Amino acid sequence: MFKHNFADRLNKAVAQKKSHSVIGLDPVISRIPNFIREEAKKNYGENPKGAGFAFTQFNKLVIDAIKDHVAVIKPQLAYYEVFGEHGIHAFWETVNYAQQMGLLVIADAKRGDIDSTATAYANAFFGSECEQWNENENAVDSLTINPYLGRDSLEPFFDASKKRNSGLFVLVKTSNPYSGDFQNQKLTEGITLAEKVGVLINKFSSEHLGESGYSSIGAVVGATYPEDMKIYRKLMPKSIFLVPGYGAQGATGKDIVNAFNEDGYGALISASRSIIYSFELVNAQDHTSVKNAITQATIEMNNDINLALKNENKFIW
């Protein structure tokens, strides 16, 4: 589907934008600017079709606001799926528009199932190989997946990723407060369950290396556990980390520096609500002021991350 290795495409785009930020597009209908909701209500009514229209319009506004300042967006599927077919249509409209604007797209879907179902999930997001029945060419650049059904649930994603030059981010250590209920549990071999997943990812990552030296098999490692980040960075030196927890969940630039390798690469820092709803803090009411607020919040995020990396001698631009 894509011509070049995902990690190479990603690192090139990150360097061009001088940004390690990922903006999550997690639309909530009640928080979308009033002028967009009113247009949706007028054209379609307060129903799933209207919500889908509102999501698409808002996401395009956000993309226009951030496209010169970041390389990647990350729509979370749940926010779209709740509105059925109209929400899914809005998701793919968002994916296509972002890619047209030169951005890479991580679908935050956290899929994971047995082998045949994993293959179906991979086809759904990376493009189907069944051309006779499915001519849909929609494809995201990368996908988040859940490893806790075991190796046979991961290998179909790994195979599809390699074949189509797509990327994957496997859940390892998530940012939520009770992630340790399972992820921190010690196994008989003396490492935690999360570390065991990291070992497995590192084993597969070498088969997906690009010219940049990084693998298209990445890991989700939360910013809310900055000291643990050192452990996972050592376990998975060639994997790119997708790091949630920045912004609304409390993490700042100083909390994410351990996610990066000494070469200044290796991590994408994700923020959603603190960026896309930043216009609420200044009571922006129209298209221009909403867009400007989102742009400014994105620039401030970039500056915070880059300053933290400078302080650790990991800033390379």
DODRENVO-71145 format. One record per residue (C-alpha): residue number from 1; chain; x, y negated, z negated. Coordinates in Angstrom, 3 decimals, m for minus. Each point is the difference from the previous one (the first is absolute). Example, Ala and Ser with C-alpha at 12.3 -4.5 7.8 and 13.67 -1.06 7.14 Angstrom:
BEGIN
- seq;mol;x;y;z
- 1;A;12.300;4.500;m7.800 .
- 2;A;1.370;m3.440;0.660 .
% end
This chain:
BEGIN
- seq;mol;x;y;z
- 1;A;0.000;0.000;0.000 .
- 2;A;2.772;m2.466;m0.965 .
- 3;A;3.286;m0.196;1.901 .
- 4;A;2.361;m0.477;m2.927 .
- 5;A;0.546;1.448;m3.464 .
- 6;A;m2.249;m1.643;m2.603 .
- 7;A;2.803;m0.829;m2.437 .
- 8;A;1.964;m1.695;2.785 .
- 9;A;m3.042;m1.997;1.129 .
- 10;A;m0.711;m0.980;m3.572 .
- 11;A;3.520;m1.104;m0.917 .
- 12;A;0.287;m2.011;3.203 .
- 13;A;m3.289;m1.780;m0.715 .
- 14;A;0.959;m0.646;m3.632 .
- 15;A;3.284;m1.574;1.102 .
- 16;A;m1.745;m2.170;2.594 .
- 17;A;m2.467;m1.370;m2.549 .
- 18;A;2.531;m0.064;m2.857 .
- 19;A;m2.739;1.491;m2.106 .
- 20;A;m0.426;3.207;m1.987 .
- 21;A;m3.647;m0.856;m0.751 .
- 22;A;m3.004;2.103;0.937 .
- 23;A;m3.417;m1.625;m0.182 .
- 24;A;m2.865;2.268;m0.968 .
- 25;A;m3.274;m0.715;1.757 .
- 26;A;m2.531;1.148;m2.598 .
- 27;A;m3.143;m2.011;0.771 .
- 28;A;m2.796;m0.311;m2.533 .
- 29;A;m3.118;m1.545;1.497 .
- 30;A;m0.760;m2.211;m3.000 .
- 31;A;3.481;m1.584;0.152 .
- 32;A;0.116;m0.712;3.720 .
- 33;A;m0.218;m3.758;0.725 .
- 34;A;m3.553;m1.267;0.062 .
- 35;A;0.204;m1.382;3.551 .
- 36;A;0.801;3.497;1.302 .
- 37;A;m2.750;1.656;m2.040 .
- 38;A;m2.532;m2.557;1.202 .
- 39;A;0.933;0.693;3.621 .
- 40;A;m0.311;3.730;m0.606 .
- 41;A;m3.382;m0.441;m1.694 .
- 42;A;m1.275;m2.190;2.843 .
- 43;A;1.135;2.372;2.751 .
- 44;A;m0.674;3.403;m1.587 .
- 45;A;m1.577;m0.396;m3.427 .
- 46;A;1.185;1.176;m3.405 .
- 47;A;0.596;3.590;1.022 .
- 48;A;2.920;2.293;0.932 .
- 49;A;0.239;m1.429;3.511 .
- 50;A;0.249;m3.511;m1.426 .
- 51;A;2.619;1.157;m2.496 .
- 52;A;2.046;1.575;2.781 .
- 53;A;m0.121;m3.230;1.973 .
- 54;A;1.016;m2.014;m3.073 .
- 55;A;2.911;2.351;m0.705 .
- 56;A;1.274;m0.296;3.563 .
- 57;A;m0.217;m3.793;0.034 .
- 58;A;1.662;m0.339;m3.389 .
- 59;A;2.773;2.452;0.841 .
- 60;A;0.764;m1.817;3.242 .
- 61;A;0.223;m3.257;m1.961 .
- 62;A;2.420;1.625;m2.464 .
- 63;A;2.094;1.494;2.786 .
- 64;A;0.225;m3.361;1.739 .
- 65;A;1.115;m1.542;m3.297 .
- 66;A;2.746;2.526;m0.741 .
- 67;A;1.209;1.294;3.374 .
- 68;A;3.023;m2.321;0.149 .
- 69;A;1.066;0.842;m3.539 .
- 70;A;m0.353;3.787;m0.431 .
- 71;A;0.520;3.113;2.085 .
- 72;A;m2.637;2.335;m1.431 .
- 73;A;m3.621;0.148;m1.127 .
- 74;A;m1.610;2.764;m2.056 .
- 75;A;m3.791;0.393;0.191 .
- 76;A;m1.419;2.283;m2.703 .
- 77;A;m2.559;2.342;1.568 .
- 78;A;m2.400;0.176;m2.947 .
- 79;A;m1.060;m3.619;0.421 .
- 80;A;m1.042;0.738;3.580 .
- 81;A;m1.467;3.464;m0.451 .
- 82;A;m2.560;m1.276;m2.486 .
- 83;A;m1.771;m1.708;2.919 .
- 84;A;m0.120;3.089;2.192 .
- 85;A;0.499;m0.214;3.741 .
- 86;A;0.014;m3.812;m0.037 .
- 87;A;2.737;m0.058;m2.595 .
- 88;A;2.082;2.526;1.944 .
- 89;A;m0.482;m2.079;3.151 .
- 90;A;1.269;m3.037;m1.918 .
- 91;A;3.015;2.018;m1.142 .
- 92;A;1.015;0.920;3.546 .
- 93;A;m0.728;m3.516;1.265 .
- 94;A;2.391;m1.206;m2.700 .
- 95;A;2.651;2.562;0.948 .
- 96;A;m0.143;m0.890;3.681 .
- 97;A;0.051;m3.753;m0.605 .
- 98;A;2.950;0.258;m2.380 .
- 99;A;1.991;2.073;2.474 .
- 100;A;m0.820;m2.466;2.776 .
- 101;A;1.436;m2.717;m2.255 .
- 102;A;3.216;1.989;m0.372 .
- 103;A;m0.607;1.435;m3.476 .
- 104;A;0.419;3.589;m1.139 .
- 105;A;m2.921;1.654;m1.774 .
- 106;A;0.089;2.380;m2.957 .
- 107;A;m3.358;1.698;m0.533 .
- 108;A;m0.362;0.377;m3.758 .
- 109;A;m2.182;3.110;0.034 .
- 110;A;1.858;2.356;m2.380 .
- 111;A;m1.133;3.017;1.997 .
- 112;A;0.995;3.511;m1.038 .
- 113;A;m1.504;3.416;0.668 .
- 114;A;0.812;3.515;1.172 .
- 115;A;1.927;0.525;3.209 .
- 116;A;m2.760;m0.032;2.653 .
- 117;A;m1.813;m2.889;m1.651 .
- 118;A;3.272;m1.909;m0.358 .
- 119;A;0.467;0.388;3.760 .
- 120;A;m3.462;m1.464;0.570 .
- 121;A;0.800;m2.939;m2.280 .
- 122;A;3.271;m0.592;1.858 .
- 123;A;m1.851;0.007;3.331 .
- 124;A;m2.562;m2.435;m1.364 .
- 125;A;2.637;m2.591;m0.888 .
- 126;A;2.834;0.710;2.439 .
- 127;A;m2.102;0.764;3.084 .
- 128;A;m1.558;3.261;1.079 .
- 129;A;1.737;2.462;2.297 .
- 130;A;m3.366;1.315;1.214 .
- 131;A;m0.214;m2.239;3.075 .
- 132;A;m2.932;1.795;1.592 .
- 133;A;m2.312;m0.823;m2.869 .
- 134;A;1.671;m2.983;m1.608 .
- 135;A;1.318;m2.854;2.094 .
- 136;A;0.387;m2.292;m3.012 .
- 137;A;3.481;m1.533;0.076 .
- 138;A;m0.303;m1.768;m3.359 .
- 139;A;2.962;0.745;m2.225 .
- 140;A;1.451;m1.509;m3.146 .
- 141;A;3.762;m0.306;m0.405 .
- 142;A;0.069;1.773;m3.347 .
- 143;A;m2.200;1.728;m2.550 .
- 144;A;0.031;0.624;m3.757 .
- 145;A;m0.463;3.645;m1.015 .
- 146;A;m0.468;1.982;m3.206 .
- 147;A;2.467;2.880;m0.577 .
- 148;A;m1.702;1.813;m2.852 .
- 149;A;m1.422;2.864;2.058 .
- 150;A;3.534;1.113;0.786 .
- 151;A;2.367;0.376;2.919 .
- 152;A;m2.508;1.512;2.430 .
- 153;A;m2.144;m3.113;m0.357 .
- 154;A;2.972;m2.239;0.859 .
- 155;A;1.615;1.785;2.928 .
- 156;A;m2.814;m0.719;2.500 .
- 157;A;0.372;m3.710;m0.766 .
- 158;A;3.782;0.235;0.307 .
- 159;A;m0.297;1.782;3.359 .
- 160;A;m2.494;m2.527;1.389 .
- 161;A;2.068;m2.897;m1.295 .
- 162;A;3.157;1.237;1.707 .
- 163;A;m1.753;0.806;3.271 .
- 164;A;m1.644;m3.433;0.256 .
- 165;A;2.687;m2.169;m1.624 .
- 166;A;m2.384;m0.945;m2.791 .
- 167;A;0.805;m0.452;m3.673 .
- 168;A;m1.201;1.472;m3.278 .
- 169;A;0.082;m1.187;m3.596 .
- 170;A;m0.415;2.840;m2.479 .
- 171;A;m1.355;m0.743;m3.481 .
- 172;A;2.778;0.514;m2.544 .
- 173;A;m0.352;m2.387;m2.946 .
- 174;A;m3.087;m2.195;0.227 .
- 175;A;m0.506;m3.372;m1.693 .
- 176;A;m3.181;0.716;m1.986 .
- 177;A;0.235;0.070;m3.825 .
- 178;A;m0.800;3.702;m0.417 .
- 179;A;2.081;1.344;2.879 .
- 180;A;2.191;1.673;m2.601 .
- 181;A;m2.798;2.383;m1.017 .
- 182;A;1.240;2.319;2.732 .
- 183;A;2.922;m1.667;1.750 .
- 184;A;2.171;m0.276;m3.132 .
- 185;A;m0.513;3.575;m1.164 .
- 186;A;3.239;1.967;m0.353 .
- 187;A;0.347;3.219;1.958 .
- 188;A;1.915;3.062;m1.133 .
- 189;A;2.993;m1.082;2.102 .
- 190;A;0.305;m3.146;m2.107 .
- 191;A;m1.270;m2.642;2.421 .
- 192;A;m3.397;m1.665;0.197 .
- 193;A;m2.689;0.888;2.499 .
- 194;A;0.556;m3.336;1.781 .
- 195;A;3.731;0.702;0.243 .
- 196;A;m0.771;3.439;1.443 .
- 197;A;m2.016;m1.667;2.750 .
- 198;A;2.918;m2.354;0.608 .
- 199;A;2.375;2.941;0.408 .
- 200;A;m2.348;1.562;2.563 .
- 201;A;m0.340;m3.267;1.928 .
- 202;A;3.761;m0.406;0.134 .
- 203;A;0.320;3.515;1.420 .
- 204;A;m2.310;m0.837;2.898 .
- 205;A;1.156;m3.578;0.517 .
- 206;A;3.244;0.959;1.746 .
- 207;A;m2.032;1.509;2.852 .
- 208;A;m1.610;m3.389;0.682 .
- 209;A;2.995;m2.348;m0.078 .
- 210;A;0.188;m2.904;2.404 .
- 211;A;2.986;m1.926;1.310 .
- 212;A;m0.334;m2.343;m2.976 .
- 213;A;0.899;2.871;m2.322 .
- 214;A;m3.441;m0.027;m1.599 .
- 215;A;m2.668;2.665;0.180 .
- 216;A;m3.571;m0.371;1.190 .
- 217;A;m1.018;2.073;m3.032 .
- 218;A;m0.344;m2.569;m2.764 .
- 219;A;m1.279;m0.019;m3.563 .
- 220;A;m2.510;m1.974;m2.045 .
- 221;A;1.737;m1.168;m3.189 .
- 222;A;m1.754;m2.547;m2.213 .
- 223;A;1.545;m3.324;m0.993 .
- 224;A;m1.482;0.278;m3.478 .
- 225;A;2.704;2.524;m0.990 .
- 226;A;3.203;m1.839;0.991 .
- 227;A;2.417;2.159;m1.990 .
- 228;A;m1.411;3.208;1.461 .
- 229;A;0.653;m1.503;3.437 .
- 230;A;3.737;0.647;m0.448 .
- 231;A;m0.653;3.714;m0.361 .
- 232;A;m2.086;0.231;3.147 .
- 233;A;2.409;m2.154;1.997 .
- 234;A;2.783;2.487;m0.771 .
- 235;A;m2.228;2.963;0.821 .
- 236;A;m1.119;m1.418;3.355 .
- 237;A;2.784;m2.234;1.359 .
- 238;A;m1.177;0.205;3.618 .
- 239;A;m3.696;m0.546;m0.635 .
- 240;A;m1.715;m3.364;0.188 .
- 241;A;m2.037;m0.745;m3.107 .
- 242;A;m3.474;m1.473;0.190 .
- 243;A;m0.249;m1.869;m3.296 .
- 244;A;m3.473;m0.911;m1.318 .
- 245;A;m0.590;m1.962;m3.189 .
- 246;A;1.315;m3.422;1.014 .
- 247;A;m2.244;m2.993;m0.654 .
- 248;A;m3.403;0.823;m1.457 .
- 249;A;1.363;3.051;m1.856 .
- 250;A;2.658;m2.112;m1.683 .
- 251;A;3.315;0.814;1.671 .
- 252;A;2.279;m2.767;1.329 .
- 253;A;3.164;m0.168;2.084 .
- 254;A;2.279;0.990;m2.876 .
- 255;A;m1.977;3.230;m0.463 .
- 256;A;0.594;1.309;3.516 .
- 257;A;3.726;m0.400;0.591 .
- 258;A;0.771;3.599;m1.003 .
- 259;A;m2.124;1.208;2.912 .
- 260;A;2.608;m1.306;2.458 .
- 261;A;3.257;1.589;1.051 .
- 262;A;3.222;m1.974;m0.118 .
- 263;A;m0.369;m0.811;3.711 .
- 264;A;m3.049;m2.141;m0.810 .
- 265;A;m2.463;2.352;1.693 .
- 266;A;m2.081;2.942;m1.125 .
- 267;A;m3.133;m1.565;m1.502 .
- 268;A;m3.275;m1.641;0.956 .
- 269;A;m1.722;m1.984;m2.741 .
- 270;A;m3.782;0.048;0.164 .
- 271;A;m2.465;m2.639;m1.180 .
- 272;A;m3.674;m0.257;0.809 .
- 273;A;m2.344;m2.024;m2.193 .
- 274;A;2.588;m2.581;m1.043 .
- 275;A;0.510;m0.893;3.663 .
- 276;A;m3.275;0.453;1.861 .
- 277;A;m2.075;m1.658;m2.729 .
- 278;A;2.527;m2.729;m0.803 .
- 279;A;m2.378;m2.525;1.564 .
- 280;A;m2.293;0.414;m3.022 .
- 281;A;2.577;m1.689;m2.237 .
- 282;A;m0.168;m3.212;2.031 .
- 283;A;m3.738;0.245;0.717 .
- 284;A;0.581;0.029;3.762 .
- 285;A;m3.279;m0.153;1.923 .
- 286;A;0.845;m0.080;3.719 .
- 287;A;2.045;1.990;2.491 .
- 288;A;3.046;m2.267;m0.021 .
- 289;A;0.311;m0.368;m3.758 .
- 290;A;m0.551;3.730;m0.615 .
- 291;A;2.639;0.879;2.589 .
- 292;A;2.471;m2.519;m1.434 .
- 293;A;m0.457;1.346;m3.526 .
- 294;A;0.679;3.570;1.141 .
- 295;A;3.052;m1.076;1.979 .
- 296;A;1.407;m1.871;m2.994 .
- 297;A;m0.565;2.949;m2.353 .
- 298;A;1.823;2.269;2.455 .
- 299;A;2.957;m2.358;0.260 .
- 300;A;0.210;m0.192;m3.795 .
- 301;A;m0.003;3.799;m0.222 .
- 302;A;2.817;0.222;2.559 .
- 303;A;1.996;m2.616;m1.871 .
- 304;A;m0.447;1.785;m3.330 .
- 305;A;1.139;3.346;1.406 .
- 306;A;2.915;m1.469;1.948 .
- 307;A;1.210;m2.006;m3.007 .
- 308;A;m0.073;3.117;m2.167 .
- 309;A;2.035;1.867;2.625 .
- 310;A;2.506;m2.867;0.206 .
- 311;A;0.486;0.225;m3.744 .
- 312;A;0.840;3.709;0.377 .
- 313;A;2.236;m0.503;3.067 .
- 314;A;m2.466;1.942;2.128 .
- 315;A;m1.077;m2.901;2.219 .
- 316;A;1.402;0.489;3.498 .
- 317;A;m1.371;m2.790;2.187 .
% end
